[in-house]
Amino acid sequence: MDFNQLSEFVTNHLLLVMAFVILLAMLLGGELRRRISGVQSVTPVEATRLLNHDNAIMIDMRSDKEYRDGHIVNAVHMPVKDQVIDAHLDKYRDRPLIVYCNSGSQSTQLCGKLRKQGFEPVYNLKGGVLAWQRSELPLTRGK
């Protein structure tokens, strides 16, 4: 494909090309933001290893209803509206934290805030509770 064909395609399909550029920028921007924040993502299997061997704490940032409908066993509930780091989390400063939401996208922001508050190490559960369920790992219901 030469430059003339490319320019003709762009001219004839301007909306399609603009949508592609916007989606590409969003994808690259999200990945770049994640890498700059220094937040590591872990799979459900890696999270299980951290829970079992490194005494990690799971932080569930979903709504009250979502938490009651099913959450990871022994997870600390910190709803998204409460992204102010509570003093009750201070007792976990010396333990690894694994933050999760439904899909793993919102929890990255909370991971960054926790790191700025001096919590280390902080991990984001890749794929969130949905990935946890797809891995056929257990959830518990109620408070």
C-alpha positions in Angstrom: 0.0 0.0 0.0 1.5 3.3 -1.0 1.0 6.7 0.6 -1.6 7.8 -1.9 -3.8 4.8 -1.1 -3.4 5.4 2.6 -4.3 9.1 2.3 -7.3 8.2 0.2 -8.5 5.7 2.7 -8.1 8.2 5.6 -10.0 10.8 3.6 -12.8 8.4 2.7 -13.1 6.9 6.2 -12.3 9.8 8.5 -14.7 8.8 11.3 -13.3 5.2 11.3 -9.7 6.4 11.4 -10.5 8.9 14.2 -12.2 6.1 16.3 -9.2 3.9 15.8 -6.8 6.7 16.9 -8.9 7.5 20.0 -9.1 3.8 21.0 -5.4 3.3 20.5 -4.6 6.4 22.5 -6.9 5.2 25.4 -5.3 1.8 25.3 -1.8 3.1 25.3 -2.6 5.8 27.9 -4.0 3.3 30.3 -1.1 1.0 30.0 1.4 3.9 30.3 -0.5 5.2 33.4 -0.4 1.7 35.0 3.4 1.4 34.4 4.1 4.9 35.7 2.1 4.3 38.9 4.3 1.3 39.7 1.3 -0.9 40.6 1.9 -4.5 39.9 -1.0 -6.7 38.8 -1.3 -10.3 40.0 -3.5 -13.1 38.6 -5.9 -15.0 41.0 -3.4 -17.8 41.2 -0.5 -15.4 42.2 -2.9 -13.7 44.7 -3.6 -17.1 46.3 0.1 -17.7 46.7 0.5 -14.2 48.3 -2.4 -15.0 50.6 -1.0 -18.4 51.7 2.7 -17.7 51.8 3.1 -13.9 52.4 0.1 -13.3 54.7 -1.4 -10.8 52.2 -4.6 -8.9 52.8 -7.3 -8.6 50.2 -9.0 -5.2 49.9 -12.5 -5.2 48.3 -13.4 -1.8 47.0 -16.8 -2.7 45.6 -20.2 -1.4 46.8 -21.8 -2.8 50.0 -24.3 -4.8 47.9 -21.6 -6.3 45.7 -19.6 -7.2 48.8 -22.6 -8.9 50.5 -23.4 -10.8 47.3 -20.0 -12.4 47.3 -16.4 -11.5 48.3 -13.1 -13.2 48.7 -12.8 -14.8 52.1 -11.4 -12.5 54.8 -11.3 -9.5 52.5 -11.3 -6.1 54.1 -14.2 -4.1 52.7 -13.3 -0.5 51.6 -16.0 0.7 49.2 -15.0 3.0 46.3 -16.8 6.0 47.9 -14.4 5.7 50.8 -11.2 6.0 48.9 -9.8 8.0 51.9 -7.4 5.6 53.4 -8.9 4.6 56.7 -6.8 4.4 59.9 -7.9 0.8 60.4 -5.7 -0.1 57.4 -2.6 1.1 59.2 -2.4 -2.2 61.0 -1.7 -3.8 57.6 1.2 -1.6 56.6 3.8 -4.4 56.9 1.7 -6.9 54.9 1.2 -7.1 51.1 -2.1 -5.7 50.0 -4.1 -7.0 47.0 -6.8 -4.6 45.9 -9.8 -5.7 43.8 -12.9 -4.4 42.2 -15.2 -6.2 39.7 -12.9 -6.1 36.7 -9.6 -4.8 38.0 -9.7 -1.4 36.3 -10.9 0.8 39.2 -8.7 -0.9 41.8 -5.6 0.4 40.1 -6.4 3.9 41.2 -6.8 2.9 44.8 -3.5 0.9 44.6 -1.7 4.1 43.6 -3.3 6.0 46.5 -2.2 3.3 48.9 1.3 3.4 47.6 1.4 7.2 48.1 0.3 6.7 51.7 3.3 4.4 52.3 1.7 1.0 51.9 4.1 -1.5 50.2 3.8 -3.8 48.4 0.4 -3.2 46.8 -1.0 -5.3 44.0 -4.0 -5.0 41.8 -6.0 -8.2 41.2 -5.9 -8.6 37.4 -9.4 -9.1 36.2 -10.9 -8.4 39.6 -13.5 -10.6 41.3 -14.7 -11.8 37.8 -11.3 -13.3 37.1 -11.3 -14.9 40.6 -14.6 -16.5 39.8 -13.4 -17.7 36.3 -10.5 -19.4 38.1 -13.1 -21.2 40.2 -11.8 -19.8 43.4 -14.3 -19.5 46.3 -16.3 -16.5 47.4 -18.2 -16.1 50.6 -21.5 -14.2 51.1 -22.7 -11.8 53.8 -20.7 -9.4 56.0 
